[in-house]
Amino acid sequence: METCSILRSAGVLESGTYVIDPDGEDQGVEPFPVFCDMNSLRADGVTVVGHDSESRTRVSPFEEAGCYSRQITYRQASLLQLRSLIQASESCTQLVKLECRHTRFLGEEWGWWVSWDGRRMNSWGSTSTDSKKCACGERGNTGY
């Protein structure tokens, strides 16, 4: 099957690891294992691809914009396989969580992420494109 959503539509109701083939059998990319969350709030089955940055990472203070970076490596899926999954999917998200105190991470070009095709991105979560803010900062409820 191409995605967990299609597995769910085919009657698979148990969450677990499944091998999917986003571009179809005997096509371009090789099938690869993913976690299918069939119990998500979304009723259609969610495809989860694990990566090496799922646990907390303490970052020491930095003085210059962009001086800390983290390369994310996805488990058991190449960039081509991920692109194929994205094309076969109705929607796609990558969650990023930042817990901080007294940070200059957001705004004024201090923090950004890089898209799969190398573009520097300044929007975070459900914010406006290039807002340079997180969602709570855009709403004005930053908590400090």
ABEGO torsion letter per residue (X at the ends): XABAAAAAAAGBABBEBBBBBAAEBGBBBBBBBBBBBAABABAAEBBBBBBAAABBBBBBBBABBGABBBBBBBBGBBAAAAAAAAAABABBBBBBBBBBBGBAABEGGABBBBBAAGBBBABBEABBBGAGBBAAAAAGBAGX
